[in-house]
């Protein structure tokens, strides 16, 4: 995600990007980029420009980061039973909240088997107890 501001005026021009009214450390260029954007980056961004004659503020831009639904990857070895347990990879994690992984043998009674701090992107997990059951089901939730 990138924001860009264009300005003309007496040089030198300085730039300071703000998020919800607070200066962002290191955000001092006309172009401001955010990578791996978590839900917590939702808010208002603007740039304060200054030169020897004064300051001007850009129009605010509102960024809305939508929460995604975690999914299980089906590529390669992302879902497989090994001698050590069942290996799975959750993808599409937004960093919104804790990741909770549940296990069930009957799709009615779900037991939490993993609670992980917020993650952006993917999370790999090996369930060593999976070898104790003839069948099992998993579901992931971002709180």
Secondary structure, 3 states (H helix, E strand, C coil): CEEECCCCCCCCCEEEEEECCEECCCCCCCEEECCCCCHHHCEEEEEEEEECCEEEECCCEEECCCCCCCEECCCCCCCEEECCEEEEEEEEEECCCCEEEEEECCCCCCEEEEEECCCEEEEEEEEHHHHHCCCCEEEEEEC
